[in-house]
Amino acid sequence: MSEAWPRSTFIKGHGVSTVSEEHGWRRWLGFLPSLILLATVLVYGTGEKVHSRFQQIGEDVWPGYYQIRVDPVAPTCDPNAPVALPTDAAPSDAAAAEDSGDELGDLDDLDDLFGEEEGPSEEQQLEAARKAVELCKSKHAQYKESVAKITTGVKVFRAFETSLGVVVKLGTHYSKHILVLLLLLSSVVTTLRREHIALRVALSQRDHLVSTIAQLATAILMLASGIAFWQIDLREGFVDKTPLHVIWILGFAGLVMANLFLLIKRPDGLLVGGNWGRAAASIPLFSYMGLITGIYFLVAEWHPAGLAIYMSKLTEHKMLYLAVGLYVWVGMLLKQTRLATLSFDIIRPFKMSPELLAFVVVAASALPTAYSGASGIFVIAAGGVIYQELKKAGARTSLALASTAMSGSIGVVLRPCLLVVIVASLNKQVTTDDLFGWGWKIYLLSILLFFLVVVLMKRGALSAEVNGSTLGAAASGFKPLASYIGIFIVIWAIYDFGFGASLNEHTASLILPVIMLFILGFDRWARHQEGEDELDSFGHSCVDATSETTGHIGALLLMMCMSVCLGGIVERSEMMNAFPQVFDSPILAMSVLVFVLVIIGMTMDPYGAVILVTASIADVAYKNGIDAVHFWMVVLVAFELGYLTPPVALNHLLTRQVVGGDDPVPEPGASFYARYERYLMPMLILATTLVITAFVPFAMESIYP
C-alpha cells in the first residue's frame, strides 16, 4: 500500500492540526453528512433483525397477529343466502346443440369418439352451494374475530412494527444510494483536506501542483464517464437508474470543484520549489489507478463509460462496503476513549521486559484488530499508546516501531474480520466458518514465530514480576476497565436476547458502533467525575471521531473503487492469458502465486486486492488443484506481509505518523538486522508464516494422503 496521511490530521503549513481545529463549513461537511448516513445504515441494518423480533413478539402476545397486522377487509359474500341450485345453470348439451343448429352438428361425432362429458348432478350442485355458504360464514366469523382482537394495544404495537418495516424496506431499497453518497461526499472532504493515500505527503509547491492536477484529471475522467454511462442507460430505457446516476455525476463534479478550489487557493506553508520525483510520489494511488483505467477505456476500447461502469460495481455488494465505513467509525470512536491506556494498566504492574511486553501486546491486539475490520484502522486508533508503553518499558525504538506496526496485522484472520467476510461473499468455494476455523491456526503460528524471533533477538533476559503485590495492582487496574466491559456485555445481551442478533461476522459492523458510542459516553462521564474538566464533551468527541472517519472512508472506498476498475481492465485486456494457467504441479503453481500475491499486497488496499484476485488469479489456483480454503488463507497472509514490506509498507508509515518523530538512528557498527529491525522483524515473521501456510499442507498431504 502507500502512505496515508493520518485521518486525524490535515496539513497546515509545516505542522499538523487536528480535525477539531477545523471551522465553518469544512467542519460541518466533515462530520454531519457521514454521521447521518452511518446512522441511517445502523437503523435499517439492524432494523431487519429487530423487525423480525417484533413480529415474533406480536405473534406470542396476540396469537394470529399476522392476520391483524393490517385492518381486515369484510367479506362481500352473504352468509344468510339460501342453499339452492344456481339460477343461471347452463342448458344441457343436447339443448345447446339444437339451439346452435347444424353448425355444431359435427360435435356428435366427437362425442361418440371421446365420450360425452356429463355435468354435475343436482345433488353435487347443492353440496357445492352448501359448502360455499359454510365458507362464507367462516370468513365472516374470522373477520369478526380479527376485529375483536384489534385492541388499542394492538393498534399501537402494529403502528410501530409496520413503521419499522417501512424503514427497513426503504433502507434496503436505497442502500446503493447511501453507499454512493457516503463514498463521494467523503471523497470530496478527503480531497479538500489533502488526505488521499499516496506514497508521500505533498509538502512543496510542486508536490501540491502535480498532485492536484493529477486528481483533477482523474475527476474529469470520472465525470465524463459518469455522463456517458447515464446516456447509455437512458438509451436502453433504464430510467429507474437515473437518481443513482445523478448522485454519481454530482459527486464527480464535486471532486472536480474541490480540486479546482485547491488549485486556486493553494494551502499556506508549502515549501518553495520541489523535486519532480517527490512530486510524482505525492500523487494519490487512486489517481494513478483512475488515470490508467480511464485512458485505457478511451484509447484501447473507446468506451468512455467504462470507468463509471466498473466503479458502480461496488454497489453490487453494498452492505459489505457500508460495513467498511462502520468499522472505520468504530476505530475512530475507540481512539477517542482511554480503553488502550486502561488495558495497559493491567499489564504494567508485572514490569515485563521489553521483548516479553512486545509479545504480549501483539498477541492481545489480534482481537481488537479483528473487530476493527482492518489492520491500518487499529494502528491509527491504538498505535500511539502501544508505542509509548513499549518505550516506557525500555524497548529500543526499532522494536517498539516493529511491534506497533505488527499489532494490527495478526488478527485479520480471526472472527469477525470484515476482510474474511468479503472473501467468502465473493467466492462461493469458501465459507466464513472454513476461513475462520483455519484463521486461529494461522494466528497461533504467527504468535509462536513472533515469540521465537523475540527470544533469538533479545538484548536481555525475558522477565516479569509475578507476586501478590503485582497481582493486586493488576486487579486494581482491571477495576476501571470492568465498567467498560460491563457496557459491552449489556448491549451485546440486549441485541442477542432482545433482538435475536448475536454478535458475529454478519452483525458486528452494526452492533459495535452502538457499543462504542455508549462506551465513549461513559468514558467522558467517568473522566469528568475524576476531575478532567478540560476534557472534550461527548458531543465534541463524536464530532471529532466522525470527522476522522470521513477522511478514512473517502480515501479507502475510493481506492477500493479504483481497484475494482483496475481489476476490470486486467480482465478485459486478457493480461492473465500471458500468465501460465496450468503448472506442472500444485507446488510450482503455489510458488508463483505467492510471489504475485505479495506484490499485489504491497501495492493495493486489501479490500480492493481481494476483488482483483477473485477476478483474475483465484481460478488459476483452482485449476492447478489448490484447495480454495488453502489458497485464500495464503492470500490473507500474503496481503499482510505486503502491508509490512518496503518500499511502501503501509502499516509502518501509519505507525510513524501516529508516533511522530524521525526514524531511529542506528548505533555505530550496528548489524544490518539492527539497523532495519523495524522492517525485518515483521517481514521475517510473516514471510515464515506465509511459507509454512503455503507449502506445509502439500507435505502433509503426501504423508497422510
N, C-alpha and C positions, 0 to 999 in steps of 0.2 A: 504493500500500500504506500501511502505517501504521508507527508506531514499534514496534520490537521491543526490549524491554529486553535488553541483552546476555546471551546464554545462559550466559556465563561468570560471571555475577553474579546476586545477588539482593539486594533491598532490605533493609537492616538499619539502622534509624534513618534518618539523613540521608545515610549513607555507603553504600558498596558493598563487599560482601565476596565473595571468590571462592568457588567451589563447594568448593574444597579445605578451607575452613573449616567446612563442614557436618559435623555429628557425628551419631552414632547411626543410628536407623532412617531418617532422611531421606537420609543419605549412601548407605546400602545400597540404599534404594529408588531413588535417583537413578542408580545405575550398574549394579547387579547384574542386574536383570531385562532391561535393554536389552542388556547385554553377552551374556547367554545367548541372547536372541532374535536379535540381529545375528549372533552366531557361528553359530547354527543356520542362518540364511539363507545364510551363507557356505558352510557344509558342504554343504547339499543343493543350493544354487545352482550350485556348481562340480562337485558330485558327478556330475551327468548327463554332463558332458564327460569327467570322469575315469573314470567307469564305462564309457563307450563306448571310451575309450582302453585300459582294462584288458581289455575283451573282445577288442579288436583284438590286443593283446599275447598273450592266451591263444591266439587262432587262429594267430598267427605261430609261437609256440613249440610248440604242440601242434595240428597240423592236424586239423580236425574238432572243435575244442574245444566248439563249440556243442552237440555231441551228448553231451558228458560233463560239462556244467555241473551236471547232476543225475545221481544214480545211475541207470543204465539198468535197465529192467524186462525180466526174462527172458520170451521169447515163450512162449505157452501151447500152441502147436501142437506136434505130434510130427513131427520131421524124418525119422524112420525108418518112418513109416506107409507101407503098400504102396499102389501105384498101382492102383486098381480102380474099377469102376463104383459109384456110390452105391447103398447097400443100401436106402435109403428112397426110391427113384425113384418118381415119381408114376405111376399107371396111365395107359394110353392114353386118349384122348378117347372112343374107342368103348366101352371097358370102363366108363368113368365114366358114360357115358350110359345103358348098360344097368343099372348099379347104381342109378341115380337114378330109373329107371322113366320113366313118361310125363310126369312133372313137368318134365323137361328136354327133352322131345321137340322142342319148338319151336326148340331150338338148331340143328337140322339145317337149318332154313330160313335161319338166319343164316349158317351155314357155306356154304350154296350161294350166298348173296348176296355175302359178303365174301371167300370162300375160306377153306379150313381152314388154320390156322396149325400148321405142323409143329414138333415139339420137336427139341432137339439129338440128333444121331445118337450111337451108341455111341462112334464114333471121336472126335467132338468132346468127349464127356464124359470119355473117357480122357485127351485132351490137356489139358483143364482141370484134371483131377486131377494130372497130371504137373507142370503149372505151379504149382499150389498147393503141392505138395511142395517144388519148387525154391525158391519164395518163402519157405517155412518154413525151409529150410536156410540161405537167405541171411540171414534175420532172426537165426537162431541164430549164424551166423558173425559178423555185425555186432555182436551182443551180446557174444560172446567177445572180439572185437577192442576194443570200447569198454571192457570190464572190464580188459583188459590195459593200456590206456592210463592208467587211473586209478592213477597212482603217488602216492607221498607228496607229491611236489612239486605235482602237480595238485590234490590234496585241500586243501593249504594255500592255494594260489593261488585256487581257486574259492571257498573259505570266505570269503576276504577280498572277492573280486569280488562274490559273491552278497550278502554282508552290506552292501556298499556300495550294491548295487542296492535292497536293502530300505530303506536310509536315504533314497535318492533318492525312492523311491515314497512313503514316509511323509511326507517333506518336501513333495512335490508335493501330496499329499492334504490336509495340514494347513497349507498356506501361507496360506490365508484366516484360519485361527485365529491364526497367528503375526502377521499384519498387524494384526488387530483387537486382539490383546493388546498389541502394540507401541504402537499408537495410543492406547489407553485408559490403559495404565499410564503412558506418557509424559505424557499429558494431565493425569493426577492430580498427577504431580510438578511439571509446569509451573504448575498451579493453586496448589499449596502454596508454590511459590517466587514467585508473582505475576509470571510471565514471559510471559503471553499477549500477543499482538500487539495493541496499542492505539495510539490517536493520541497519548497521553501517559501517562507513568508516574503511578500513583496515589501521591501524596505526602502528602496531607492525610487527616484522619479521614473527611471527607465523600467524598473520592475513593474511599477504600477501601470505605466502606459502600455507595455506589452501585454500584461495580464488582462487589463481591462478591455483592450482591443480584441484579444482572442475570445474573451467571454461575450463581447458584443457581437462578434461574427457568429459565434455559436448560437446566441439568442436569435439573431436574424434568420439563420437557417431553420431553427425551430419554428419561428413564426411563419415563415413561408411554407414550411412543410405542413404545419397545422392547418393553414388555409387550404392547401391543396387536398389534404385528407378530407376536410369538410366538404369541399366541392365534389369529391368522388362519391361520398355518401349521399349528397343531395341528388346527384345524377342517378344513383342506384335506388333512390326512393326511401332511404333510411332517415326520414325526417325526425323520428323519435330520438335520434342521437344528437340532435342539434344543441340542446343545453350543455351536454358534455363537451362538444366541440367548442362552444363559446367559452367555456371555462378554460380549456387548453389555450385557445388563442389569446384571451385576455391575460392569462398567466405569462405566456411567451412575450406578449407586448410589455408586460410589467418588467420582465427581465431586460428587455431592450432599453426601456426607460431608465431602469436602475443603473445600467452600465453607462448610458449617456450622461446621467447625473454625475457619476464618478469621474467621467472624462472632463466634464465642465467644472465641477467643484472638486478639485484634487485635494486629498487629505493633507492636513498640515503635518509638518515634521518629517517629510520624506527626505532621504539623503539626496544630495545633488549628484547627477550623473548616474553611474551604474554600469554593470557588466552585462553584455548580451547573453552570455551563457547562464548567468544567475537569473536574468530576466526570463529566459525560456523556462527555467526550472520553477519560476513563480506562477506559471500558467496552471490553473487547476486541472486536475486529471479529467474531470468530467468534460472540460472544454476540449482537451485533446481527443477524447473519445467521440464527442459530438461532431467535431470538425472532420475527423476521419470518416465517420458514418455518413454525415450529410454530404460530403464531397463524393463519396463512393456512390450514393444513390443518384446524385446529379450527373456525374461523369460516366460511371460504368454502366448504369441501368436507365438513366433519365427517368427516374421515378421520384419526383420531388416529395411525394407524400410518405416515402419510406421511413424517414426518421420519426415522424409523428406516429405512424402506424406501429412501429416497434416500441416506442415509448408508451403507447396506450396499452400494450400487452401487460404492463404492470398491474392493471386493474383486473386481470383475469384471476389473480389470487389476492384480491383486495384486502381481505381480513388479515392475511399474513403480514402484509406490508403496513397496514394500520397498526398491527401489533408491534412493529419496529418502533413506531412513534411512541407508543405507550411504554415500551421498555426503556426507551431513552428518557422519558419523563420520570420513570421510577428511579433511574440512576441519578438524575439531577435533583430529585427530591431527597434521595439518600445523602447526597453531597451537602444539603442544607442542614442535616441533622448531625449529632455528635455520636452516632452509632459506632463508627470506626474507632473513635477515641475511647469510648466506653468498652469496646471489645478488647482493646489493648490494656485496659485497667485490670482485666482478669489475668492476662499473661505477664504483665510487667513485674509482679512480686516475685516470680520464680527466677528472675535475673539470669536468663538464659544467655549462653554465649552467642555472639552474633550469628554464627553459622547455623546453630540449632534454632534460633529465633526465626531466621530466614526460612528454614524448612517448615516450621510450624505455620508461619504466615502464609506461605504459598499453598500449603496443604489446606488450610482453613479457608482461603479465599476462593476455592473452587465453587463452593455452594452459592455465595452471593453472585459470582460471575455467571453461573447457570441461570440465576433468576434475573440478571440484568440483561440477558439476551445477547451480549457480545462482549468480547474481551476489552475493547477500547473504552466502552462505557464505564466499566468498573475501574479501569486505571484512572480515568478522569475523576470519577466520584470519590475514590478512596486512596489513590496513589500517593498523594501528598502526605497523608497521615502515615501510611506504611513506610515511606522513605524516611520521614523524620524519626519514627520509632526505632527503625533499624540503626540509624545514625546515633541516636541516644544510647543504644545498647553497645556501641563501639564498633559497628560494622564499617569496613572500608567502603569508600564511596562506590567503587565498581560493583561490589557485592550488593549494596543497597539498591543501586540502579537496576542491576540484573534481576533481583528478586521482585522489585516493583513492577518491572515490565512483564515478568512471568506470572505475577499474581492474577492477571486477567486472562491467562491462556489455558490453564489446566482444566478449568471447569466447563469448557464449551461442549464436552461430550456427555455431560450429566443432565438428567432431567431437571427442569423442563426447558432447556435451552432452545430458543427460537430457531437457531440455525439448523438444528436437527429436525425440527418440525417442518421447516421449508424443504429440506432434503426429502423427507418422507412424502410431502404433499406433491412434489414434482416428479417423484419416482415411485411408481406403484410396485416395483420389485422389492421394496423395503418398507418396514413399518417403524414407528417410533419405539415400540417395545423392543424390536430387534436391535435397533441402534443404541438405545439407552442401556439395554442389557449388556452389550459389549462395551459401552462407554465407561462403566465402572471399572472394567478390567484395564482399559487404556489409562484411566485416571490413576489407578494403583501402580501401574507400571511407570508412569511418568514421575509420580511422587517417589517411588523407590529409586529411580535413576537420579533424581534431584538429591536425595539423601546421600547416595554413593559419591556423587560429584562433590558435595559439600564436605564429606569426610576426607576425600582424597586431597582437596584443595584448602583444607582448613589451616589457619595460622595459629592455632591454639587448641586446647582440649575442648571437646564438646561437653558443656556442663550446664547444670541448672540446680538451683537451690529448692529442694523439696522437703519441707518440715512443717511442723504445726503452725508456726507463725506465717509462713508463706501461703499455706492453705487457707488460713484465716483471712489473710489480706486478699487473697483471690476471691474468697467468699464475699468479703465486704465489697470488692469491686464488682461482683456479679449483681448485688442488690439493685443498683440503679438500672442495670440492663434488664432486670427481671420485669420491670414495668413495661418496657418496650416489647419484650417477648409476649407478655400477657395480652397486650393490644393485638399483636399478630394473631395469637391463638383465638381470641374472642371473635375477631372479624372473620377469620377463617371458618370458625364454627358456625357463625351466622350464615355465611354463604353455603357451607356444606349441608348443615341440617335444616336451615331455614329456607334456602332457595334451591337445594339439590345440586349445587355447583361446587364440586370438590376441586381443590387446588391441584391442577395438573398442567401438562404442557398446552392443553387447549384453552384453559381458563386463566392461567397465571397472568397473562398480559392484562386481563380485565380486573382481576382481584387485587393484584399487587399495588396499582396506583391508589386504590381506595385505602389499602392498609398504610401505605406511605404517607398519605395525606393526614390520616389520624395520628400516625407516629410523629409527623412534623408538628402538628398542633400540640400534642402532648409535650414534645421536646421544647417548644417555645414556652409553654406554660411552666414546665418544671424548671427551666433555666431562669425564668423571671422570678420564680419563687426562691431560687438560690441567690438572687441578688444581681443577676446580669441584666441590669436595667437598660444598658446601651444596646442590647441585642435587638435585631430587627424583629418586627412583629410577624405573626403567622402569614398575614396577607402579603406583606412585603417579601417574605421568603418564598411564597408561592409564585409571586411575580418574577423574582429572580430565577427560580428553578424553571419556570415555563419559558422564560426568555432564552435561557441557555438551551433548553430543549428545542426551541425553534431553530437555533443555529445548527444543532446536530442533525435535525430532521432534514433541513434544507440541503446540507452537504451530503448526507448519507443517501437519502432517497433519490436525489438527482444522479449521484454516482451509480446507484442501482439501475436507474432508467438507462443511463448510457451503457452500462454493462450489458443490459438486455439488447440494446441496439448493436453493440459490438459483436455480441454473440450471433445476432441476426445476419450480419454481413459475413461472418465466418462461415455460417451455414449456407448462405445464398451464393457466396463466391466459390463454394466447393473446395475451400482450402484444405479441409480434412481429407479430401481424396489424395492429397500428396502425403498424408500421414499413413503409415502402414496400418492396414485394418486387421490383418492376421499375422501372428508371430509364430515362431517355431515352438514356443512353449509359453504357458501362463507366466512363468518366472521372468522370461525375457520381456513379455508384454508389461508386466508389473514394473520392471526396472525402467522402461521408457516412460510409462505413465507417471511414476513417482517424480521423475525429473520435470516433466511438463507441469504437473500439479504444483510443485514447489514454485516454479516460475510464475504461474498464474496467481498463487497466493501472495507473492511478492509485489504484484502489480495491480491487483484488484481488491475491492472490498469482498468479504466472504459471501455475502448475500448475492451480489451480482455474479461472483465466480461460480456459485452453485448453479445458477441459471445457465451460464456458459458451458460448464462441464456436463450438465444434463443434456444439453442440445447437441454437443459435439464429441464428447470423449467417453461418456458412460457406455455407449453401445460398443465401442472398441473393447472395453473391459469385458463386457458380457459375451461378445463373440469369441473371445480367447479363453473362455472357461473360468473367469474370475467371478467368484461369488459376489452378488450385489452388496450384501452387508459388509463383506470383507473390503470391497472396493471403496465404499463410502466412508468407512472408518479411516481408511488410508487418506481419503480426500480431506477429512476434517483435521487430521494430524498434520498433513502437508500444508494446509492453509495456515494453521497456527505457526508452523515453522517459518513460512513465508512472512508472517506478521512480525517475526523477530529477527529476520535476516537482512543485513545490509545489501544494497545501498539504501533501501527505503526504510525498512524496519519500523513500521508504524507505531507499535507499542513502545519502542524505545523513544521515538520522537514525542509521543504523548507523555511519556514519563518525564522527559527533560522539560517539557512545557509546564506540567503541574508542579515539578520540583523547583524549577528555576535554576539560575546559575550557569556556569560554564562546565564543559566536560572536565572530568578529573585529569589532573596532570600525573602521568606515571612516574614512579620513583626512578632515579638514575640506576641504570643497569637492570631494570625490571625485565622479566621474560616476556616473550610475545604474548603468552596467555594472560599474564598480569596486566599488560598494557591494554588488552582488549577483552578483559574478563566480562564486562557488562554485555558484550555481544556473544562471546564464545561460550559462556556457560549456558544460556538458554538454547543456543544452536546445538551444542553438544547433547543436551538432554533430549530435546525434541527430535533431533536427527536420529539419535539412537532409538527413541520411541517409534519413529517412522519406519526405520529399517526392520525392527522387530515386528511391528504391526503388519508390514507389507510381506515379509518373507517367511517368518516362522510358521504361519499356518500351512504353507506349502510343505515344509519339512514335517509338520505333524501329520499331514495327510499321507505322506509317503511312509511314515512309521505306523500310523493307525489308519489304514485305508477304509 
